[in-house]
Amino acid sequence: MAGVEELKDADLMIIGTRFRELSDEHYAIFADFLNAGKPVIGFRTATHAFTGKGKTGDFAWSQFGIKILGEKWVSHHGRHKVEGARGVIEEKNKDHEVLNGVTDVFGPSDVYGVRNLDENDATVLLRGQVTKTLAPASAAVEGKKNDPMQALAWLREYTAPNGTTTGKAFCTTMGASTDFLSEDLRRIVVNASLHLTGQKVPEKADATPVDKFTPSFYGFIREKDFFKKLNLQASDFALGKNRTTMEPWSYPEK
């Protein structure tokens, strides 16, 4: 996985991988970062960031989600690609600085099931309200699906792979590309980045994208050699170029 070496002198890791299987050498770089107690932000599929039998010492990387972020893959609690996710602020933690300026979080990705997070050792900031449709103005679904609402964003302390060092993590089960059309989802991530790196969190952080942002709707691309044919290069994503792969999907009308 290209770029893993950048973790060697990074202050913060932001991860959103899904069921990746890396080499022992790359896992060792992740382990060194975590063993130094450095902070982590995990998006959505980072709860199941790695797969396979890879280990560093006694630490199994398939357990990264639950060991570092506090949760693993459980389920689609909302109906996938049908029911959306609205962030509802956890009342008892409403004054936490990571929620500064955050009032309206919505994403077309469904709410994930959260069953293993120990809320006695975590600070839940948002709950996920399942909505009837993928439209931001959608009403909440009725019945047991929202009673109780699943944890949607939280902070916690992790124990590193060496078994002794501790560090801090922020996780949200939002994080599909189209979710980041929500200004306040972007803002809570900016806030978490500042909070975890010991910087001042403003009352309302600027969460404006640095370039035009036109994400494609999430899903699997089954077409053979789809990305090979695109022949994308890192330079295609330089500021101002706005290279996008809107095909074969765009944001759904509903």
C-alpha positions in Angstrom: 0.0 0.0 0.0 1.8 3.1 -1.3 2.7 5.8 1.2 2.7 3.8 4.4 6.2 5.1 5.1 4.8 8.6 5.6 3.6 7.4 9.0 7.2 7.3 10.3 7.2 11.0 11.0 3.4 11.8 11.0 1.6 13.4 13.9 -1.8 11.9 13.2 -3.0 8.9 11.3 -6.3 9.1 9.3 -7.4 5.7 8.1 -10.4 4.5 6.0 -9.2 1.3 4.6 -11.4 -1.8 4.2 -10.3 -5.4 4.6 -6.7 -4.7 3.4 -4.0 -7.3 3.9 -0.5 -5.8 4.1 3.1 -7.1 4.3 4.8 -7.6 7.7 7.0 -4.7 6.8 4.1 -2.3 6.4 2.3 -3.6 9.5 5.5 -2.9 11.4 5.3 0.8 10.4 1.7 0.9 11.7 2.8 -0.8 14.9 5.6 1.7 15.5 3.2 4.6 15.0 0.7 3.2 17.5 3.4 2.1 20.0 4.5 5.7 20.1 1.0 6.6 21.4 0.2 8.8 18.5 -3.5 9.7 17.7 -5.7 8.0 15.1 -8.9 9.0 13.3 -10.9 6.2 11.7 -13.6 6.5 9.1 -16.4 4.0 8.6 -14.7 0.9 7.2 -11.7 1.4 9.4 -13.6 -0.7 11.9 -12.6 -3.5 9.6 -9.5 -1.9 8.2 -7.4 -5.1 7.8 -8.0 -8.8 7.2 -6.0 -12.0 7.1 -3.6 -13.5 9.6 -1.0 -10.7 9.8 0.4 -10.1 13.2 3.0 -7.9 14.9 4.1 -9.7 18.0 0.9 -10.8 19.6 -1.2 -8.1 17.9 -3.5 -9.4 15.2 -4.2 -6.7 12.6 -7.6 -8.2 11.8 -8.5 -6.8 15.2 -7.3 -3.3 14.5 -10.9 -1.9 14.6 -12.0 -3.3 17.9 -8.6 -2.9 19.6 -7.8 0.6 18.4 -11.1 2.2 17.5 -13.4 0.3 19.8 -15.6 -1.5 17.2 -15.3 -4.1 14.4 -17.6 -4.8 11.5 -21.1 -5.7 12.8 -23.8 -4.9 10.4 -25.7 -2.4 8.3 -28.1 -1.2 10.9 -29.9 1.0 8.3 -30.9 -0.4 5.0 -27.9 -0.1 2.7 -28.3 2.5 0.0 -32.0 3.1 1.1 -31.9 4.6 4.6 -29.6 7.5 5.5 -27.8 8.6 8.6 -28.4 11.7 10.7 -26.0 12.6 13.4 -27.7 13.4 16.7 -25.6 15.1 19.4 -25.2 13.1 22.6 -26.7 15.4 25.2 -24.3 14.7 28.1 -21.3 15.5 25.9 -22.8 18.4 23.9 -20.2 20.8 25.3 -17.1 18.8 24.2 -14.9 20.9 22.0 -14.9 18.3 19.2 -18.6 19.3 18.7 -17.8 23.1 18.4 -19.9 24.5 15.6 -21.4 21.1 14.8 -25.2 21.1 14.5 -26.2 19.4 11.3 -24.5 16.1 10.3 -26.1 14.0 7.6 -24.8 11.3 5.3 -26.4 9.1 2.6 -24.5 6.1 4.0 -26.5 4.0 6.3 -26.0 3.7 10.1 -23.6 0.9 11.1 -24.4 -1.5 13.8 -22.3 -0.9 17.0 -22.4 -3.7 19.5 -18.9 -3.9 21.1 -18.0 -0.3 22.0 -17.6 0.0 25.7 -19.3 3.3 26.4 -18.0 3.4 29.9 -14.5 3.9 28.4 -15.6 6.0 25.4 -17.0 9.5 24.9 -19.9 9.2 22.5 -20.4 12.5 20.6 -23.0 11.6 18.0 -25.7 8.9 17.7 -26.9 7.7 14.3 -30.5 8.3 13.5 -31.7 6.1 10.7 -33.7 8.1 8.2 -36.4 6.9 5.7 -34.5 8.0 2.6 -31.1 9.3 1.6 -32.3 12.9 1.4 -31.0 15.3 4.1 -34.6 16.4 4.9 -35.8 12.9 5.4 -37.8 11.9 8.5 -36.5 9.3 10.9 -37.8 5.8 10.5 -40.3 4.8 13.1 -40.0 1.8 15.5 -37.2 0.0 17.2 -34.4 0.7 14.7 -33.8 4.1 16.4 -34.4 2.9 20.0 -31.7 2.9 21.0 -29.7 4.8 18.4 -26.3 3.4 17.5 -23.1 5.3 18.4 -22.0 7.2 15.3 -18.9 9.2 16.5 -16.8 8.8 19.6 -13.4 9.3 21.3 -11.6 6.6 23.2 -8.2 5.6 24.6 -6.5 2.7 22.9 -3.8 0.3 24.1 -1.0 0.0 21.5 0.1 -3.4 19.9 3.0 -3.5 22.5 0.4 -3.9 25.2 1.5 -1.0 27.4 1.5 2.3 25.5 -1.8 4.2 25.2 -3.0 6.7 22.7 -6.2 8.5 21.7 -8.6 7.7 18.8 -11.6 9.3 17.2 -13.9 7.1 15.2 -17.0 7.8 13.1 -19.0 5.1 11.2 -19.7 7.8 8.7 -17.1 8.3 6.0 -18.4 7.3 2.6 -17.2 9.9 0.0 -20.7 11.4 -0.3 -21.0 11.8 3.5 -18.4 14.5 3.3 -20.8 16.7 1.4 -22.0 17.4 4.9 -20.2 20.5 6.1 -20.6 19.6 9.8 -19.2 16.1 9.2 -16.1 17.7 7.7 -16.1 20.1 10.7 -16.2 17.4 13.3 -13.2 15.7 11.7 -11.3 19.0 11.6 -12.1 19.5 15.2 -11.0 16.0 16.1 -7.8 16.5 14.3 -7.0 19.6 16.3 -8.1 18.1 19.6 -6.1 15.0 19.1 -2.9 16.9 18.2 -3.3 19.3 21.2 -4.2 22.3 19.2 -6.9 24.9 19.9 -10.4 24.0 18.5 -12.1 27.2 17.3 -15.8 27.9 18.0 -16.5 27.2 14.3 -13.7 25.7 12.3 -13.5 26.4 8.6 -14.5 23.2 6.9 -14.6 24.5 3.3 -13.0 22.0 0.9 -9.7 23.2 -0.5 -10.9 22.4 -4.0 -14.1 21.5 -5.8 -15.6 18.4 -4.3 -17.8 16.1 -6.5 -17.7 12.6 -4.9 -19.2 9.6 -6.7 -21.8 7.5 -4.8 -20.3 4.6 -2.9 -20.4 1.0 -4.2 -18.4 -1.8 -5.9 -17.2 -1.4 -9.4 -17.4 -4.8 -11.1 -16.2 -3.8 -14.5 -13.0 -5.5 -15.3 -9.9 -3.3 -15.5 -12.0 -0.2 -14.7 -9.3 1.7 -12.9 -6.6 0.3 -15.2 -8.3 1.8 -18.2 -8.6 5.2 -16.4 -4.8 5.2 -15.9 -5.1 7.7 -13.0 -1.9 9.3 -11.8 -1.2 11.2 -8.5 -0.8 14.3 -10.6 -4.4 14.0 -11.8 -5.6 15.0 -8.4 -3.5 18.2 -8.0 -5.3 21.2 -6.8 -7.5 22.7 -9.5 -7.8 19.6 -11.6 -10.8 18.0 -9.8 -10.4 14.6 -11.4 -13.4 12.5 -10.6 -14.7 9.1 -11.4 -18.4 9.9 -11.3 -19.2 6.9 -13.5 -20.8 4.5 -13.1 -22.7 6.2 -10.3 -23.6 9.7 -9.3 -25.3 10.9 -6.1 -28.8 9.3 -6.1 -31.7 11.7 -6.7 -33.7 10.3 -3.7 
